[in-house]
Amino acid sequence: MRTLPLLLSLLCSQAALAIDWEEIPYRYSALDEAQLGKVFPLRELPALDSQKPVPGALAVGPSGAHWSWQLREDAHGGQPVTLSGKDKTGQPWQVSLGELAGCAPWRVFSGDVDGDGVADAIVLRQTCGNGLSAPLAISAITFDAQGRPLLFNKTSYFDLGDQPGVGALRDLDGDGKAEWLDMHFGGGYWVTQVYQARHGAWQSISKLAGQSYPQYVRFTEASNHQVTALKTKTAGLSDETRPSWTGKLQRLTVQDDEDQSWRVQMSIRLANGKTASCNLAEETVWLDERSAGRKVYGDLSAAGAALRTLQAGTTIQGQGQLDTSGCAPARIRTGP
């Protein structure tokens, strides 16, 4: 009697694996190849490889930048990767991207994605995912008007292999600026959302080149390109220049578990006098300090030690849901 369930499981696995994830964006997107536009031109820089020396300086940001990483002395292992430089006033900044790990070296690109005259950095990592999970993770390091870094992370199905460029960054409307074409699974649909970088901050857009976004295409066994009309509201998590809430830190607990996971709990007093409790997961955290410049952390493993230094009364800003029942922030910011 156990043979039938096992056979069905094997058949389902084979059916799933029969779908090549490299083809998924073309099988379920409402956009044809012409509407997908051209891949945005980027310059490929030396890759980050733990088995090779750290690459030299790279021409990104207002005054250039450099990579650094080192083996941790604790039990975690891994090599936290940091990109550092100075803003337009000479203040230092750094962006920590987490541990240099994965099934391949990290590919690095540079290019002016928002047309502000400052070169930005794009890091492309393989996720080593199986089945229908996204094969790539992209980190975009852009710069605001003061030359301070902003970090935007997304996974992607657009794998160009050894070809130049990043498949998710395209010029959809032919204006010479990059659009971030984000495609992912959600609620039984293949969802397409488009972002544009303005003054360094990636913002979701609702209309571009005759198309409305987000687009929802029912994920079916056969290819499908028909958009389904859904009454949804896109969460306002994309504009990094506009926090959706502000409060004062009351209490902070940071735990570093043996399984190498970080747990951060924050109690925040809001402007209306109410208190919200917040459990952080994998949010982007950035700290603005008057004397030490901006520090951006791409995950909690990199931000944990820095968060421990925050004192009660520190101003906290974030994006996403935050109320007395809890929170689901996409980004946390402290400082002036």
C-alpha positions as CSV (number, residue, x, y, z in Angstrom):
1,M,0.0,0.0,0.0
2,R,3.0,2.3,0.5
3,T,4.0,1.9,-3.2
4,L,1.3,4.2,-4.6
5,P,2.1,7.3,-2.4
6,L,5.8,6.8,-3.1
7,L,5.1,6.6,-6.8
8,L,2.9,9.7,-6.7
9,S,5.6,11.6,-4.8
10,L,8.2,10.6,-7.4
11,L,6.0,11.6,-10.2
12,C,5.3,15.0,-8.7
13,S,9.0,15.6,-8.1
14,Q,9.8,14.7,-11.7
15,A,7.0,17.0,-12.9
16,A,8.3,19.9,-10.8
17,L,11.9,19.3,-11.9
18,A,10.7,19.1,-15.6
19,I,10.1,22.9,-15.3
20,D,13.4,24.6,-15.9
21,W,13.6,27.6,-13.6
22,E,15.6,29.5,-16.3
23,E,12.4,29.3,-18.4
24,I,9.9,30.3,-15.7
25,P,10.0,34.1,-16.3
26,Y,9.2,33.5,-19.9
27,R,6.5,30.8,-19.3
28,Y,4.4,32.8,-16.9
29,S,5.1,36.4,-17.5
30,A,2.5,38.6,-19.3
31,L,5.4,40.4,-20.9
32,D,6.8,39.1,-24.2
33,E,10.5,39.2,-25.1
34,A,10.1,42.6,-26.8
35,Q,8.4,44.1,-23.7
36,L,11.1,42.7,-21.4
37,G,13.5,45.2,-23.0
38,K,17.2,45.0,-23.1
39,V,19.4,44.0,-20.2
40,F,20.8,47.2,-18.6
41,P,24.5,47.5,-19.5
42,L,26.8,47.0,-16.6
43,R,30.5,46.6,-16.2
44,E,31.7,43.3,-14.6
45,L,34.3,43.7,-11.9
46,P,36.5,41.0,-10.2
47,A,34.4,38.4,-8.4
48,L,34.5,37.8,-4.7
49,D,36.0,34.4,-4.0
50,S,37.1,33.2,-0.5
51,Q,39.9,31.2,-2.2
52,K,41.5,34.3,-3.8
53,P,42.9,37.6,-2.6
54,V,40.5,40.4,-1.8
55,P,40.0,42.5,-5.0
56,G,41.4,46.0,-5.1
57,A,39.6,49.3,-5.1
58,L,36.5,49.7,-7.2
59,A,35.1,52.8,-8.8
60,V,31.7,53.0,-7.2
61,G,30.2,55.7,-4.9
62,P,31.2,59.4,-4.9
63,S,34.9,58.6,-4.1
64,G,35.5,55.0,-4.8
65,A,35.2,52.0,-2.4
66,H,37.0,48.8,-1.4
67,W,36.1,45.3,-0.2
68,S,37.2,43.6,3.0
69,W,36.4,40.3,4.7
70,Q,38.0,38.1,7.3
71,L,37.5,34.8,9.0
72,R,35.5,35.0,12.2
73,E,37.1,33.9,15.4
74,D,33.9,32.5,16.9
75,A,32.2,29.2,16.1
76,H,30.2,30.6,13.2
77,G,32.8,30.4,10.6
78,G,32.1,32.2,7.3
79,Q,33.6,35.4,6.0
80,P,31.5,38.6,6.5
81,V,31.9,40.8,3.4
82,T,32.0,44.6,3.7
83,L,32.1,47.3,1.1
84,S,33.5,50.6,2.5
85,G,34.0,54.2,1.2
86,K,33.3,57.8,2.0
87,D,30.4,60.1,1.2
88,K,30.5,63.5,-0.3
89,T,31.3,65.2,3.0
90,G,34.2,62.8,3.7
91,Q,32.2,60.7,6.3
92,P,32.9,57.0,6.2
93,W,30.3,54.5,5.2
94,Q,30.1,50.7,5.0
95,V,27.8,48.0,3.8
96,S,27.9,44.5,5.2
97,L,26.5,41.8,3.0
98,G,26.8,38.8,5.2
99,E,29.0,35.8,4.9
100,L,31.0,35.0,1.7
101,A,29.4,31.6,1.1
102,G,27.4,29.8,-1.5
103,C,28.1,27.4,-4.4
104,A,30.0,29.9,-6.5
105,P,32.0,33.1,-6.2
106,W,29.9,36.3,-6.0
107,R,29.8,38.3,-9.3
108,V,30.1,42.0,-9.0
109,F,29.0,44.7,-11.4
110,S,29.1,48.5,-11.6
111,G,26.9,51.0,-13.4
112,D,24.8,54.1,-12.9
113,V,21.4,52.6,-12.5
114,D,19.5,55.8,-11.6
115,G,21.3,58.3,-13.9
116,D,22.6,60.5,-11.1
117,G,26.2,60.4,-12.3
118,V,27.4,58.1,-9.5
119,A,28.4,54.5,-10.2
120,D,26.4,51.9,-8.2
121,A,27.4,48.3,-7.3
122,I,25.4,45.2,-8.0
123,V,26.3,41.9,-6.3
124,L,25.0,38.6,-7.8
125,R,25.0,35.5,-5.7
126,Q,23.8,32.0,-6.4
127,T,21.3,30.8,-3.7
128,C,22.0,27.0,-4.2
129,G,18.3,26.6,-4.1
130,N,16.5,23.4,-5.3
131,G,13.2,22.9,-7.2
132,L,11.4,26.1,-8.0
133,S,13.2,28.3,-5.5
134,A,14.9,31.4,-7.0
135,P,18.5,30.5,-8.2
136,L,19.9,34.0,-7.6
137,A,20.1,36.7,-5.0
138,I,20.8,40.3,-6.0
139,S,22.1,43.1,-3.8
140,A,22.1,46.6,-5.2
141,I,24.2,49.3,-3.5
142,T,23.1,52.7,-4.6
143,F,23.8,56.2,-3.2
144,D,21.6,59.0,-2.0
145,A,22.2,62.8,-2.7
146,Q,24.8,62.9,0.1
147,G,26.7,60.0,-1.3
148,R,25.6,57.6,1.5
149,P,24.7,54.0,0.5
150,L,21.3,52.4,0.2
151,L,20.9,48.6,0.0
152,F,18.1,46.8,-1.8
153,N,17.9,43.0,-1.9
154,K,15.8,40.7,-4.0
155,T,15.9,37.1,-5.3
156,S,15.7,36.5,-9.1
157,Y,14.9,33.9,-11.7
158,F,16.7,35.7,-14.5
159,D,20.0,33.8,-14.8
160,L,22.1,34.9,-17.8
161,G,24.8,32.3,-17.1
162,D,28.2,33.6,-18.2
163,Q,26.6,36.4,-20.3
164,P,27.4,40.0,-19.1
165,G,24.9,41.9,-17.0
166,V,22.2,41.1,-14.5
167,G,19.0,39.6,-16.0
168,A,16.6,41.3,-13.6
169,L,17.9,44.8,-14.4
170,R,16.5,46.0,-17.7
171,D,15.6,49.1,-19.6
172,L,11.9,48.5,-20.1
173,D,11.0,52.0,-21.5
174,G,14.2,52.9,-23.4
175,D,15.1,55.9,-21.3
176,G,18.7,54.7,-20.5
177,K,17.9,54.1,-16.8
178,A,17.5,50.7,-15.2
179,E,14.3,49.1,-14.1
180,W,14.3,46.2,-11.6
181,L,12.0,43.5,-12.9
182,D,11.0,41.5,-9.8
183,M,9.2,38.2,-10.5
184,H,8.2,35.7,-7.8
185,F,5.6,33.2,-6.6
186,G,2.7,34.4,-4.4
187,G,-0.7,33.0,-3.5
188,G,-0.8,30.7,-6.6
189,Y,0.3,33.4,-8.9
190,W,3.4,34.4,-10.8
191,V,3.7,38.1,-9.7
192,T,5.6,40.7,-11.7
193,Q,6.5,44.0,-10.0
194,V,8.7,46.8,-11.4
195,Y,11.0,49.1,-9.5
196,Q,12.9,52.3,-10.5
197,A,15.8,53.9,-8.7
198,R,15.3,57.6,-8.0
199,H,18.1,59.4,-6.2
200,G,19.4,56.0,-5.1
201,A,16.1,54.6,-3.7
202,W,14.3,51.8,-5.5
203,Q,10.6,52.6,-5.6
204,S,7.7,50.4,-6.9
205,I,5.9,51.8,-9.9
206,S,2.3,51.2,-11.1
207,K,2.6,52.0,-14.8
208,L,5.4,51.9,-17.3
209,A,5.6,51.6,-21.1
210,G,1.8,50.8,-21.4
211,Q,1.8,48.2,-18.7
212,S,0.3,48.2,-15.2
213,Y,1.9,46.7,-12.2
214,P,1.9,44.5,-10.2
215,Q,0.8,41.8,-12.7
216,Y,-0.7,38.5,-11.5
217,V,-0.6,35.4,-13.8
218,R,-2.1,32.2,-12.5
219,F,0.7,29.6,-12.0
220,T,-0.5,26.5,-14.0
221,E,1.0,23.3,-15.3
222,A,1.0,24.7,-18.8
223,S,2.5,28.1,-19.8
224,N,0.2,31.0,-19.0
225,H,0.5,34.7,-20.0
226,Q,-3.0,35.9,-19.1
227,V,-3.1,38.6,-16.4
228,T,-5.7,38.1,-13.6
229,A,-7.3,41.2,-12.2
230,L,-6.9,41.2,-8.4
231,K,-7.9,43.9,-6.0
232,T,-4.6,44.2,-4.1
233,K,-2.6,46.9,-2.5
234,T,1.2,46.8,-2.8
235,A,2.9,47.2,0.5
236,G,4.8,50.5,0.6
237,L,8.2,49.0,1.3
238,S,10.2,50.3,-1.6
239,D,10.9,54.0,-1.1
240,E,13.8,54.0,1.3
241,T,13.6,57.8,1.7
242,R,10.2,57.8,3.3
243,P,9.8,55.9,6.6
244,S,6.3,54.8,7.4
245,W,6.7,55.0,11.1
246,T,9.0,56.6,13.7
247,G,9.4,56.0,17.4
248,K,11.8,55.8,20.4
249,L,13.6,52.6,21.4
250,Q,12.5,51.5,24.9
251,R,14.1,48.0,25.1
252,L,16.3,45.8,22.9
253,T,17.2,42.2,23.2
254,V,19.7,40.5,20.9
255,Q,20.3,36.8,21.1
256,D,22.9,34.8,19.1
257,D,21.8,31.2,19.2
258,E,24.0,28.1,18.8
259,D,22.3,27.3,15.5
260,Q,23.8,30.5,14.0
261,S,20.5,32.4,13.9
262,W,20.0,35.8,15.4
263,R,16.9,36.9,17.2
264,V,16.2,40.6,17.8
265,Q,13.3,41.9,19.8
266,M,12.6,45.6,20.1
267,S,10.1,47.6,22.1
268,I,9.3,50.9,20.5
269,R,7.3,53.8,21.8
270,L,5.4,55.4,18.9
271,A,4.6,59.1,18.4
272,N,1.0,58.5,19.5
273,G,2.2,57.3,22.9
274,K,1.5,53.6,22.3
275,T,4.1,50.9,22.5
276,A,4.8,48.2,19.8
277,S,6.8,45.0,20.2
278,C,8.9,44.0,17.2
279,N,10.7,40.8,16.3
280,L,13.2,41.3,13.5
281,A,14.0,38.5,11.1
282,E,16.1,39.2,7.9
283,E,15.4,42.9,7.6
284,T,17.9,45.4,6.3
285,V,19.3,47.6,9.1
286,W,21.2,50.8,8.7
287,L,22.6,53.0,11.4
288,D,23.4,56.7,10.9
289,E,25.9,58.0,13.3
290,R,27.1,61.6,13.4
291,S,30.8,60.7,14.0
292,A,31.0,57.3,12.3
293,G,28.9,57.8,9.2
294,R,26.4,55.3,7.8
295,K,26.6,51.6,8.4
296,V,24.2,49.3,6.4
297,Y,23.7,45.6,7.3
298,G,22.1,43.2,4.8
299,D,21.1,40.6,7.4
300,L,20.9,40.2,11.1
301,S,24.0,38.1,11.3
302,A,25.9,41.1,10.3
303,A,23.8,43.6,12.3
304,G,23.5,41.8,15.6
305,A,26.7,43.1,17.2
306,A,25.9,46.7,16.1
307,L,22.3,46.6,17.3
308,R,23.6,45.7,20.8
309,T,25.1,49.2,21.1
310,L,21.8,51.0,20.7
311,Q,20.6,52.7,23.8
312,A,17.1,53.5,25.1
313,G,15.8,56.7,23.6
314,T,17.4,56.1,20.2
315,T,15.1,57.3,17.4
316,I,14.0,54.3,15.3
317,Q,12.4,54.6,11.8
318,G,11.1,51.7,9.7
319,Q,8.9,50.7,6.8
320,G,6.0,48.2,6.9
321,Q,3.4,47.3,9.5
322,L,4.0,48.5,13.0
323,D,1.3,48.7,15.7
324,T,0.6,47.4,19.2
325,S,0.0,43.9,17.8
326,G,3.4,43.5,16.3
327,C,5.4,44.4,13.2
328,A,6.7,43.3,9.9
329,P,9.3,45.9,8.9
330,A,11.3,45.7,5.7
331,R,13.9,48.2,6.9
332,I,15.0,49.6,10.2
333,R,16.9,52.9,10.5
334,T,18.4,54.8,13.4
335,G,20.2,58.1,13.8
336,P,19.7,61.7,12.9
